[in-house]
Amino acid sequence: MKPIPLEQIEKSEEELRESMWIEVIKQTERLYAELANIHTEIEKKDRELRVSKSFTDNIIKSMKNMLIVSDVKGNIKMINEAVSELLGYDPKELIGQKIEKLFAREEINKKIIYNGIYPQKLTDGILDTESVFVTKSFKKIPMTFSCSPLKDEEEDIIGTVIVAQDLSRIKNLVKKAARAAKAYRNKATELGKAYKELQQLHKNLIQSEKLAYVGKLAAGVAHEINNPLTSVLGITSFLLKKIGEKSVMTEDLLLIVEETKRCKKIVEDLLEFSCQRELGKSANNINTIIEKSLAIIEKQPFFKNIKIIRKFEQPLPLVIVDKNQIKQVFMNMILNAQEAMPDGGTLTVESILVENRKCVEIKFIDTGHGIHKDDITRLFDPFFTTKSKIKGTGLGLSVSYSIVTRHGGSIDVISKVGKGSTFIVRLPIER
């Protein structure tokens, strides 16, 4: 085997070194290219991070709600501008301070609040809980806040995130709405009351027109009938004296006398109804007038099966009325109640001061047969009666209504068939 020439060996080594350097240069170029790409990617990521951070910072800065981040020990690590604006603190005054500093002292003692801001005990946090925060100047502000645990990549709790909203404006709006609703209700009540008063005035006007018309008619008729009735009664009484008690005509004549007296009573009611005597007003105690009215009637035989219950408010202010005419009204109410309870029952008479102490209300409550609803609207019409023709003329309530309205008062009726009736007389207190 022939030896390799030295020149050839040297030449081979030179080529090898050259090829090695070429490879190194290529590898270096690839490495620089990769580094350049990595650098470009890093710059891109850095720009994205800066944009993301700026975006996040803008979101946090733009939040109207307060944002507070604390560490696991409850030390404040970050706040947004809303915290400073609402509570009056400079960020430097709060960073590193305990989160409890933001709450009213009594709020920290509440278990749900304490566990919310230290979420190791409440790992799911809390949502929309009302509490009270305190400003730098110790002003208390109602807030609603939510707490969430802040976790790292290993899902370990490393702090707390709190988002809080000021409730002051909402509560003020609620208060304004409540005041507006109350004012609306009051206005509606006033309008309802005014409407009822207008209805009552309309009812009174119609009733007054009826009474005035019938009164004129009744006056003329009463005067025309009264004289013949007086003559019939006088002649019949004279005949009774002449023939004596044993005559076969005595019973008939007595019947004529009784019926004539009943006619005269009707005529007297007509005259009373039509005359509208001038009121002789004076200061009187209504309870006293009621008692005197009851005293006249309750001892009568037809009242023996009726229990009377008195419920008088004491003391009542004096009322300016014509006591005799008001007594007539009360007696009409009492007699009507008795006639509604032919088999006995209970009559409750109440007096009370109503309508802001401007009116005395007297109630006559019976347990009688009641009045049909279709008849209630006609009760005060002249000559309308639910009684038999023998017992009633239909003028008692009309006269009572006239007397009370002339005193500036009113009469109302509440009734249910089979349950009884309540007549309510209202008289104003004149100062």
ZINOR-V940874 format. One record per pair of residues at least 4 apart in sequence whose C-alpha atoms are under 7 Angstrom apart, sorted by the first residue. I is the first residue (numbers start at 1). GAP is how many residues later the second one is. D is the distance in whole Angstrom. If there is no record, write none. Layout:
# ZINOR-V940874
i/gap/d
I/GAP/D
I/GAP/D
This chain:
# ZINOR-V940874
i/gap/d
4/4/7
5/4/7
6/4/6
7/4/6
8/4/6
9/4/6
10/4/6
11/4/6
12/4/6
13/4/6
14/4/6
15/4/6
16/4/6
17/4/6
18/4/6
19/4/6
20/4/6
21/4/6
22/4/6
23/4/6
24/4/6
25/4/6
26/4/6
27/4/6
28/4/6
29/4/6
30/4/6
31/4/6
32/4/6
33/4/6
34/4/6
35/4/6
36/4/6
37/4/6
38/4/6
39/4/6
40/4/6
41/4/6
42/4/6
43/4/6
44/4/6
45/4/6
46/4/6
47/4/6
48/4/6
49/4/6
50/4/6
51/4/6
52/4/6
53/4/6
54/4/6
55/4/6
56/4/6
57/4/6
58/4/6
59/4/6
60/20/6
61/19/6
61/20/6
63/19/7
64/18/6
65/17/6
65/98/7
65/99/6
65/100/5
66/14/6
66/16/5
66/17/5
66/97/6
66/98/5
66/99/6
67/12/6
67/13/6
67/16/7
67/95/6
67/96/5
67/97/7
68/10/6
68/11/5
68/12/7
68/93/6
68/94/5
68/95/7
69/7/6
69/8/6
69/9/5
69/10/6
69/91/6
69/92/5
69/93/6
70/4/5
70/5/5
70/6/4
70/7/5
70/8/7
70/89/5
70/90/5
70/91/7
71/4/5
71/5/7
71/6/7
71/87/6
71/88/4
71/89/6
72/86/5
72/87/4
72/88/7
74/24/6
74/25/6
74/44/7
75/21/5
75/22/5
75/23/5
75/24/6
76/18/7
76/19/5
76/20/5
76/21/6
76/22/6
76/23/6
77/18/6
77/19/6
78/17/6
79/4/6
79/12/7
81/4/6
82/4/6
83/4/6
84/4/5
84/5/5
84/6/6
84/7/7
87/47/7
87/48/4
87/49/6
88/47/6
88/48/6
89/4/6
89/47/6
91/4/6
100/8/7
102/31/6
102/32/6
103/4/6
103/5/7
103/29/6
103/30/4
103/31/6
104/4/7
104/28/6
104/29/5
104/30/6
107/6/7
107/24/7
107/25/7
108/5/6
108/6/6
109/5/7
110/4/6
111/4/6
112/4/6
113/4/6
114/4/6
115/4/6
115/6/6
115/7/6
116/6/6
116/9/6
116/10/6
116/31/6
117/30/6
117/43/6
119/4/5
119/6/6
119/30/6
119/41/7
123/26/6
124/24/7
125/22/5
125/23/5
125/24/6
126/20/5
126/21/5
126/22/7
127/18/7
127/19/4
127/20/7
128/16/6
128/17/5
128/18/5
129/15/5
129/16/5
129/17/6
130/13/6
130/14/4
130/15/6
131/11/6
131/12/5
131/13/6
132/8/6
132/9/6
132/10/5
132/11/6
133/7/6
133/8/5
133/9/6
133/10/7
134/4/5
134/5/6
134/6/5
134/7/6
135/4/5
135/5/7
141/27/7
142/24/6
142/25/5
142/26/6
143/21/6
143/22/5
143/23/5
143/24/5
144/20/6
144/21/5
144/22/7
144/23/7
145/17/7
145/18/6
145/19/4
145/20/6
146/16/6
146/17/5
146/18/6
147/13/7
147/14/6
147/15/5
147/16/7
148/12/6
148/13/5
148/14/7
149/8/6
149/10/6
149/11/5
149/12/6
150/7/6
150/8/6
150/9/5
150/10/5
150/11/6
151/4/5
151/5/5
151/6/4
151/7/5
151/8/7
152/4/6
152/5/7
152/6/7
167/4/6
168/4/6
169/4/6
170/4/6
171/4/6
172/4/6
173/4/6
174/4/6
175/4/6
176/4/6
177/4/6
178/4/6
179/4/6
180/4/6
181/4/6
182/4/6
183/4/6
184/4/6
185/4/6
186/4/6
187/4/6
188/4/6
189/4/6
190/4/6
191/4/6
192/4/6
193/4/6
194/4/6
195/4/6
196/4/6
197/4/6
198/4/6
199/4/6
200/4/6
201/4/6
202/4/6
203/4/6
204/4/6
205/4/6
206/4/6
207/4/6
208/4/6
209/4/6
210/4/6
211/4/6
212/4/6
213/4/6
214/4/6
215/4/6
215/58/6
215/59/4
216/4/7
216/58/6
217/4/6
218/4/6
218/52/6
218/56/6
219/4/6
219/51/7
219/52/6
219/55/6
220/4/6
221/4/6
222/4/6
222/45/5
222/48/6
222/49/6
225/4/6
226/4/6
226/38/7
226/41/7
227/4/6
228/4/6
229/4/6
229/31/6
229/35/7
230/4/6
231/4/6
232/4/6
233/4/6
233/24/6
233/27/6
234/4/6
235/4/6
236/4/6
236/17/6
236/21/7
237/4/7
238/4/6
239/4/6
240/4/6
240/10/6
240/13/7
243/4/6
245/5/6
249/4/6
250/4/6
251/4/6
252/4/6
253/4/6
254/4/6
255/4/6
256/4/6
257/4/6
258/4/6
259/4/6
260/4/6
261/4/6
262/4/6
263/4/6
264/4/6
265/4/6
266/4/6
266/127/7
267/4/6
268/4/6
269/4/6
269/126/7
270/4/6
271/4/6
272/4/7
273/126/6
279/43/6
280/42/5
281/39/6
281/40/5
281/41/4
282/38/5
282/39/6
282/40/6
283/35/6
283/36/5
283/37/4
283/38/7
284/34/5
284/35/5
284/36/6
284/37/7
285/4/7
285/33/5
285/34/6
286/4/6
286/33/7
287/4/6
287/25/7
288/4/6
289/4/6
289/34/7
289/38/6
290/4/6
290/40/7
291/4/6
292/4/6
293/4/7
293/34/6
293/37/6
293/38/6
294/4/6
295/4/7
298/5/6
299/4/7
303/35/7
305/39/5
305/40/7
306/38/5
306/39/5
306/40/5
306/41/7
307/38/6
307/39/5
307/40/6
308/38/6
308/39/5
308/40/6
309/38/6
309/39/5
309/40/6
310/38/6
310/39/5
310/40/6
311/38/6
311/39/5
311/40/6
312/38/5
312/39/5
312/40/7
313/38/6
313/39/5
316/37/7
319/110/5
319/111/7
320/109/7
320/110/6
321/86/7
322/4/6
323/4/6
324/4/6
325/4/6
325/78/7
326/4/6
327/4/6
328/4/6
329/4/6
329/71/5
330/4/6
331/4/6
332/4/6
332/64/6
333/4/6
333/31/7
334/4/6
335/4/6
336/4/6
337/4/7
337/29/6
338/4/7
340/28/5
340/29/6
341/4/6
341/26/7
341/27/5
341/28/7
345/22/6
345/23/7
346/20/6
346/21/6
347/17/7
347/18/6
347/19/5
347/20/7
348/16/6
348/17/5
348/18/6
349/14/6
349/15/5
349/16/6
350/12/6
350/13/5
350/14/7
351/9/7
351/10/6
351/11/4
351/12/6
352/8/6
352/9/5
352/10/7
353/4/6
353/6/6
353/7/5
353/8/6
354/4/7
354/5/5
354/6/6
354/7/7
355/4/6
358/70/6
358/71/5
359/67/7
359/68/6
359/69/4
359/70/5
360/66/6
360/67/5
360/68/6
360/69/7
361/63/7
361/64/6
361/65/5
361/66/7
362/62/6
362/63/5
362/64/6
363/59/6
363/60/6
363/61/5
363/62/6
364/58/6
364/59/5
364/60/7
365/56/6
365/57/4
365/58/7
366/54/5
366/55/6
366/56/6
367/52/6
367/53/4
367/54/7
368/50/7
368/51/6
368/52/4
368/53/7
369/48/6
369/49/5
369/50/6
369/51/5
370/45/6
370/46/5
370/47/4
370/48/5
370/49/6
370/50/4
370/51/5
371/4/7
371/5/7
371/44/6
371/45/6
371/46/5
371/50/7
372/4/7
372/44/7
372/45/6
375/4/6
378/6/7
379/5/6
379/6/7
380/17/5
380/18/5
380/21/7
381/17/6
382/12/6
382/13/5
382/16/6
383/10/6
383/11/4
383/12/5
384/10/5
385/7/7
385/8/7
385/9/5
387/4/6
387/5/6
388/4/6
389/4/7
395/4/6
396/4/6
397/4/6
398/4/6
399/4/6
400/4/6
401/4/6
401/10/7
402/4/6
403/4/7
404/4/7
404/5/5
404/6/6
405/4/5
405/5/6
408/19/7
408/20/7
409/17/5
409/18/5
409/19/6
410/15/6
410/16/5
410/17/7
411/12/7
411/13/6
411/14/5
411/15/6
412/11/6
412/12/5
412/13/7
413/9/6
413/10/5
413/11/6
414/7/6
414/8/5
414/9/7
415/5/6
415/6/4
415/7/6
416/4/6
416/5/7
